[in-house]
Amino acid sequence: MSEGMESVSSRTHPTTVGGGPNGQHTTELCGQFQMPLHYPRYTRDDYESMPEWKLDCLLKQYGLPITGNVEQKRKFAMGAFLWLN
């Protein structure tokens, strides 16, 4: 391996979580991001009336940027999470 290159296994961080024979087992995580288990199920009306703090929490939970004013955050969240019908 050349200098400056590292293997994927050296970039992952073992994390102990519940389960396994002693109530714990180790999983490998890459970085700090973990995808939440559920996709948000808000409607367009929900996003349009959602307070800024809730938008911030939602975007942060999915590892998305929390920049701009509240209208920009709403537009971004709707673009990221609403499916076109």
N, C-alpha and C positions, 0 to 999 in steps of 0.2 A: 504494500500500500504506500502511496506517495505521501510526502510531508504535507500537513495541512488537511489531509483527508481523515475522517474517522468513520468507523463502522456504525451502522444503525444501532447495533446492540450497545455501543458505548454511549449513545445519546439517550437511551431510554432509562427510565427511573423505576425501579421496582417499588410497588406500593402494596402494603398488606391490607386486605379487606376481609370481611366476614365470609365464612364458608370453610370447607376443608375439614380434615379430621380433628383439628384442635380449635375449630371455629374461625380459622384464618387461613388464607392462602395468598400467594403473591402473584400479582399481575404486572405486566410490563406496560408502562405508559410512555408515550412519546411526547415530551413537553408537558405543558400544564393544561391543555384544552381537553375537555371531555364533553362529548355531545350529549345533551340532555336526552332522557328516554322518550319524551313525548314531543311531538311537533305542536307548536301553538295552534289552538283552535279558535282564534278570535275572528270576528267578522269585520268587515270594513267599518261598520258603525262603531264596533268596540275600539278599533284603532283611532277613529276620529274623535272619540270622547275620552280616550285613555289619558290619565295625567302623565306629565313628563317623567316623574320619578318611576312610574311603572314601566314606561317605555325604556328608560335607562336600564332598569333591572332586567327586562326581557332581552334587550340587545346584548347586555353584558353576559347573561346566561348562555347565549349562543356564540359568544366570542366575536360579536360584531361591533363596529365602531359606534361610539356614543358621542358624536360631535354634531355641531350645528344647533339650530334653534328647535323648538318643539315641533314645528310644522315639518322641518326637514327630517327629523327623527321619525315622525309619523309616516311620511312618504317613503322613507327607507324601509321601515318595518313592513308596510303594506306591500312594497315591491319584493321584499325577501320572503314573506310568509303567506301572502294570499295567492291562491291559484286562479288563473284565468278560467272563466266558465265558457 
